[in-house]
């Protein structure tokens, strides 16, 4: 029987944000992870939720917005080209939903101001 492995940060993030899915369904989507591992991690989450029931909206946004980074899912080929994968797109969309359209802060606003638009 193969040795059980630890959950990665991405897998933990997925389990945290899919509370309505069954343990077996989640485990079937993760290679090398069993149902018991998912159930055990969910038990630790329930203990944390009980201790942090007074989480404010700002704290929630901070917690959810600091999940896996989009750059972790960008694929780079040998010739130097980069490709945005489906996972990278989904993480980016999720962060935009949690933090709002300007989740990049002042930096994204400054970049928008630098875009050259020719007058017609």
Backbone torsions as a table, in degrees:
resi	resn	phi	psi	omega
1	UNK	NA	131.4	-178.2
2	UNK	-67.6	151.3	-179.7
3	UNK	-72.4	136.3	179.1
4	UNK	-69.2	145.6	179.3
5	UNK	-112.9	166.6	179.2
6	UNK	-79.5	154.5	175.5
7	UNK	-73.0	140.6	175.0
8	UNK	-82.4	169.0	178.6
9	UNK	-61.5	-37.7	-179.6
10	UNK	-66.1	-42.8	178.9
11	UNK	-64.9	-40.6	177.0
12	UNK	-62.2	-42.6	178.9
13	UNK	-61.0	-42.1	179.8
14	UNK	-64.0	-44.1	180.0
15	UNK	-64.1	-41.7	-179.5
16	UNK	-62.0	-36.3	-172.9
17	UNK	-99.5	10.4	175.2
18	UNK	-132.2	62.2	-174.9
19	UNK	-69.8	-19.5	-176.6
20	UNK	-86.3	-13.6	178.9
21	UNK	-80.3	147.6	-179.1
22	UNK	-74.0	158.3	179.2
23	UNK	-60.3	-40.5	-177.8
24	UNK	-67.5	-36.4	179.6
25	UNK	-67.5	-42.5	178.2
26	UNK	-65.1	-44.8	-179.1
27	UNK	-62.6	-33.7	-179.4
28	UNK	-68.4	-21.3	-179.9
29	UNK	-89.1	-7.8	-176.9
30	UNK	-118.3	116.8	179.9
31	UNK	-66.0	129.4	175.9
32	UNK	82.1	6.2	179.7
33	UNK	-113.2	130.5	179.8
34	UNK	-96.9	169.9	-179.2
35	UNK	-62.3	-39.2	-179.2
36	UNK	-63.5	-37.3	178.8
37	UNK	-64.3	-43.2	178.7
38	UNK	-64.9	-44.5	-179.8
39	UNK	-63.3	-41.0	179.5
40	UNK	-64.1	-42.1	178.7
41	UNK	-65.6	-38.7	178.0
42	UNK	-63.5	-35.1	176.9
43	UNK	-63.2	-39.9	178.5
44	UNK	-67.8	-33.8	177.1
45	UNK	-65.6	-41.6	179.5
46	UNK	-62.6	-37.5	177.6
47	UNK	-65.4	-39.0	178.1
48	UNK	-67.8	-39.0	-179.9
49	UNK	-64.0	-41.0	178.5
50	UNK	-62.1	-36.8	-178.9
51	UNK	-80.6	-21.3	-178.2
52	UNK	-119.8	42.0	-178.2
53	UNK	-68.3	-18.0	-177.7
54	UNK	-96.8	31.4	-179.3
55	UNK	-67.7	130.0	179.2
56	UNK	-82.1	167.5	179.6
57	UNK	-62.2	-39.4	179.8
58	UNK	-65.0	-41.1	177.9
59	UNK	-65.6	-38.0	178.8
60	UNK	-63.8	-46.0	179.3
61	UNK	-61.6	-41.5	179.4
62	UNK	-63.4	-44.5	-179.0
63	UNK	-64.1	-48.2	-178.2
64	UNK	-72.1	-33.4	-179.1
65	UNK	-74.1	-15.3	-179.4
66	UNK	-101.5	30.6	174.9
67	UNK	-74.4	-158.6	179.8
68	UNK	-60.2	142.8	-179.8
69	UNK	-79.6	148.3	179.1
70	UNK	-60.2	-37.2	-178.8
71	UNK	-62.3	-20.7	178.1
72	UNK	-67.8	-18.1	-174.8
73	UNK	-110.7	4.9	177.4
74	UNK	-79.9	128.8	-178.8
75	UNK	-93.3	131.9	177.7
76	UNK	-114.6	128.7	178.9
77	UNK	-91.2	168.2	-178.7
78	UNK	-61.6	-32.3	-176.9
79	UNK	-83.4	5.6	175.3
80	UNK	95.6	-3.2	178.6
81	UNK	-80.6	148.6	178.2
82	UNK	-119.5	147.8	-177.7
83	UNK	-131.1	131.6	175.5
84	UNK	-82.7	117.5	-178.8
85	UNK	-80.8	170.5	178.4
86	UNK	-62.0	-39.5	179.5
87	UNK	-63.2	-41.0	179.2
88	UNK	-63.1	-41.1	178.7
89	UNK	-64.3	-42.2	-179.3
90	UNK	-66.1	-41.2	178.7
91	UNK	-64.5	-42.4	178.3
92	UNK	-61.8	-44.7	178.4
93	UNK	-63.4	-40.2	-179.7
94	UNK	-65.3	-41.6	178.6
95	UNK	-65.6	-38.1	178.2
96	UNK	-63.8	-37.7	178.8
97	UNK	-65.8	-43.2	-176.9
98	UNK	-72.3	-45.7	-173.3
99	UNK	-96.9	-10.1	-179.0
100	UNK	98.0	170.5	-174.7
101	UNK	-65.6	-23.0	-179.2
102	UNK	-105.1	40.5	-176.1
103	UNK	-66.3	-10.3	175.9
104	UNK	-77.5	-11.8	178.3
105	UNK	79.6	-154.4	-177.5
106	UNK	-63.9	-28.5	-177.9
107	UNK	-61.1	-43.6	-178.9
108	UNK	-68.2	-35.1	177.5
109	UNK	-65.8	-39.0	179.6
110	UNK	-67.4	-38.1	178.9
111	UNK	-66.8	-37.9	178.8
112	UNK	-63.2	-34.1	-179.6
113	UNK	-71.2	-22.2	-178.2
114	UNK	-88.4	-6.4	-179.7
115	UNK	-69.7	129.4	-179.5
116	UNK	-84.5	125.3	176.7
117	UNK	-119.8	109.8	-178.2
118	UNK	-66.7	142.3	177.9
119	UNK	-81.4	140.6	-179.7
120	UNK	-106.7	NA	NA
